[in-house]
Amino acid sequence: MTDLDASAIQVRHAETGDAQALSEFITPFVTEGKLLPRTVDELMGLIPHCFLAEFEGRIVACAALEIYSPKLAEVRSLAVSTDFQRTGIGKRLVTTCVELARSKNVLEVMAVTSSEDFFKSCGFDFTLPGEKKALFVRTRDD
């Protein structure tokens, strides 16, 4: 749907009443292994910093910013319907999350992703100032 007028897609803050619809929207992404499973209760916790993109009244994309501390936040649960990929809506949602972090004076925003080229196009990179890198260890198999 690359010929779609991107201005027809509205981005807004999620509201409490959106949790069930959001859960239904992300289910296919969870099934495909692109997102981690989230209960409706977990989604409720993300709602204050969650953004939805809607087209003709239906959710077509979402993203949330989870703020861990004044130093660090993470873009979470970014998902864009297949028909709306390559319309710029994913980048709009990431930018909205980064702007929220900036408005809350959060120092850095990270993203754990398998779509590194996309996040690089949004200004993310592997290294932090001073050549610091984030390293992870898995404590259980899910």
C-alpha positions in Angstrom: 0.0 0.0 0.0 2.9 2.3 -0.8 0.7 4.7 -2.8 -1.5 5.4 0.2 -1.5 9.1 1.3 0.2 8.8 4.7 -1.7 11.8 6.0 -4.8 9.5 6.0 -3.2 7.6 8.8 -3.9 9.2 12.2 -1.5 8.7 15.1 -2.8 9.1 18.6 -2.1 8.1 22.2 -3.7 4.8 23.2 -6.4 4.8 25.8 -7.5 2.3 28.4 -10.4 1.2 26.2 -7.9 0.3 23.4 -6.2 -2.6 25.3 -8.4 -5.4 24.0 -8.2 -4.2 20.3 -4.5 -3.7 20.7 -4.2 -7.3 22.0 -6.1 -8.5 19.0 -3.9 -6.4 16.7 -0.6 -7.7 17.9 -1.7 -11.4 18.1 -0.5 -12.2 14.5 2.9 -10.6 15.2 3.2 -12.7 18.3 2.2 -15.8 16.3 4.9 -15.0 13.8 7.5 -14.6 16.5 8.0 -10.9 15.7 6.7 -9.6 19.1 6.7 -11.1 22.6 3.3 -12.2 23.9 1.6 -9.6 26.1 -1.5 -10.1 28.3 -4.2 -7.4 28.3 -2.9 -6.5 31.8 0.6 -6.0 30.4 -0.7 -3.9 27.6 -2.6 -1.8 30.1 0.7 -1.0 31.7 2.1 0.2 28.3 -1.0 2.4 27.5 0.2 5.6 29.1 3.2 5.7 26.7 1.6 3.7 23.8 0.7 5.2 20.4 -1.7 3.8 17.8 -1.9 4.5 14.1 -5.4 4.2 12.7 -6.7 4.1 9.1 -10.5 4.4 8.6 -11.1 3.6 12.3 -9.0 0.5 12.6 -5.5 0.0 14.2 -2.9 -0.5 11.5 0.2 0.1 13.6 1.4 0.5 17.2 4.4 1.3 19.3 5.1 2.0 23.0 7.8 3.7 24.9 8.8 1.9 28.2 10.6 4.3 30.4 13.0 2.5 32.8 14.7 5.5 34.4 15.7 9.1 33.6 18.6 7.5 31.7 17.0 4.8 29.6 13.8 4.0 27.7 12.9 1.4 25.1 10.7 1.4 22.0 8.5 -1.6 22.6 5.8 -3.5 20.7 6.4 -1.8 17.3 4.1 -3.5 14.8 2.8 -2.4 11.4 0.2 -4.2 9.4 1.6 -5.7 6.2 -0.6 -3.5 4.0 0.8 -0.4 5.7 4.5 -1.2 5.7 6.7 1.1 3.7 4.2 4.0 4.2 6.4 5.8 6.8 4.0 5.0 9.6 6.6 2.8 11.5 9.1 5.7 11.4 6.4 8.1 12.5 5.6 6.0 15.6 9.3 5.6 16.5 9.8 9.3 16.1 6.8 9.9 18.3 8.2 7.6 21.0 11.6 9.3 20.8 10.0 12.7 21.1 8.1 11.5 24.2 11.4 10.4 25.7 12.9 13.7 24.9 10.0 15.6 26.5 10.5 13.5 29.6 14.2 14.3 29.6 15.2 10.6 29.1 18.9 10.4 28.1 18.8 7.4 25.7 16.2 5.3 23.9 17.0 1.7 22.8 15.3 -0.8 20.6 15.8 -4.6 20.7 15.0 -5.7 17.2 15.5 -8.0 14.3 14.9 -5.1 11.9 18.2 -3.2 12.5 18.2 -1.4 9.1 14.8 0.1 9.9 15.9 1.4 13.3 19.2 2.7 11.8 17.0 4.7 9.4 15.3 6.2 12.4 18.7 7.3 13.9 19.5 4.4 16.1 22.9 2.8 16.1 24.7 -0.1 17.8 27.1 2.0 19.9 26.5 4.5 22.6 28.7 7.5 23.2 32.2 6.4 24.3 31.9 3.2 22.3 29.7 1.6 25.0 27.6 -1.4 23.9 24.6 -3.2 25.4 25.3 -6.8 26.1 22.7 -9.4 27.1 22.5 -12.8 28.7 19.4 -15.0 28.5 18.3 -16.4 31.9 15.6 -18.8 30.6 14.3 -20.3 27.4 10.8 -19.1 26.4 
